[in-house]
Structures are given as structure tokens and as C-alpha cells.
Amino acid sequence: MPIRPHESGVNPRLRAIGSGVGLGVLGIGLGFALVLVVGLSLALAGVQISPLLNIGLSLFLVQGIALMGVGYAYLRRQGIPLRSVGIRFPSLRELGVVVGAFVISIVYLIVVSIIIQTFGAQTAENNVVEMGRQNPEILLFLIPGAYIFIGPGEELLFRGVIQTRIRQVFPPVAGVVVASIIFAGIHLPALSFGAPLSAKLTSLAVLLGPSLILGATYEYTDNLVVPILIHGSYDALIFIALYVQLTAGASAAALL
């Protein structure tokens, strides 16, 4: 998406932030509405919605249809071609950025986990992770889903559209930070409903780190495929680790 010269004054920046928040809320809200409508329709038709079907519908309808659809619709409304967000096969340098950023993300996750455990802070789990704990086979489905739906859907809307919109009126560092805060904040509805507010805020603060990394790599490479690959790999690794943890625990328990 072409970057316009920075507009002066406060109002353009507030409008950009409002647009970013509005697009994020619209994408998530539309996704939840689609899941509800399709789920009710299937239930009324006598279709039993298994946990695997439920997560499949969520991936397809939220990330695949709603987030991508809102992002694409915004680009069309603004007369901006999809290729302007930078969708191309990564160069060797950009693949190096993917690997480096992925490693940094994992190191960040390990360090933050140690800090949280040390201070005994409470976090709120993502609803998808909770479903995975109850039905580990879901996690195997989520691994390719991270690359096919989660990475592309969230990165197109939050980096390709929202971050670029904010960058029209903010300098690079501030633009990445603002867009990353919006990205983290939009995940609030996906956190465990019964968790305390403090635990949810802690989880959102933790999520801000990977979000900044994704935003920075997009700003640096101007290639949306780069944060898509990082995002997909980061989520896939978490799903793999959780699956191994759950199944290994079950296997050990079966031997007792």
C-alpha cells in the first residue's frame, strides 16, 4: 500500500487509530457472527458439531473469510491493489529475516515464561489452547491452519492494512507500536472468559512482544509474506509443543 506524506495535526492520527481499531473490531466481530450463524444453521440441520469441526469452522470463517474479507474490502474501497501490500516470494535476505525473527520470538517467549513463573504472575489462556487441552487432536489440525489461515488472515488485516494505514500519519517506530497495540488488544475476546482482568492484561502484554516483531519485519521488508511465515511458524511451534506435552503426559499416565 503506498504511503502518503505524513499529515500534520492530531486529528489525522486519531482518525488513523480509529480506522485501525474499527477494522480490527469489524473483522473479529464479523468472524464471530459467521461462526454463530453457521454453527446454528448446522445444529438446526441436525449436524453434530464436533470439536474438530468447530475449530475448522472458526479458522475458515474468522481468519479465512472475515479477516481476509475485511482487509480486501478495505483495499478495494480505497482503490488500492492487493499487490501493494507486498505479497511476493521472499528473497534470501527476507528468508533470513524470517529465521532470525522466529528465533528471537522463541527466545522472547522462553524469557517471558521464566519471568512470569518467577514472579508467580497469572495469565489467561487463549480459548483455542483450552480446546486443545481438552482435545489434543485439534492441535494437529491447527498446525497447518497456522500457515493456511491464521498467519495470512491476521497479517493481511493487521499488518498489510491496519499498520500501513497508521503509517500514513505516524513515523516508522510509532506506527509499528500503535499497530501492534491494536493487534494485541483485539485478542482480548479470544482469552479465557473466566480469567481475571489482570491475567488477561498480562497475556496481552506478553502478546505485544511477538506483535512488535511481526510489525518490525513488515516495516523492514515491505513484504507481507515475511510476517505471515513468522506468525505461522510461531503459532505452529506452540501447537506442536502443547501437543507433545499433553500426549506425553497421557502416555506416561497410561504406563502407571
Buried (B, 14 or more C-beta within 10 A) or exposed (E): BEEEEEEEEEEBBEBBBEBBBBBBBBBBEBBBEBBEEBBEEBEEEEEEBEBBEBBBBBBBBBBBBBBBBBBBBBBEEEEBEBEBBBBEEBEEEBBEBBEEBBEBBBEBBEEBEEEBEEEEBEBBBBBBBEBBEEBBEBBBBBBEBBBBBBBBBBBBBBBBBBBBBBBBBBEEEEBBBBBBBBBBBBBBEBBBEEBEEEBBBBBBEBBBBBBBBBBBBBBBBBBBBBBBBBBBBBBBBBBBEBBEEBBEEEEEEEEE
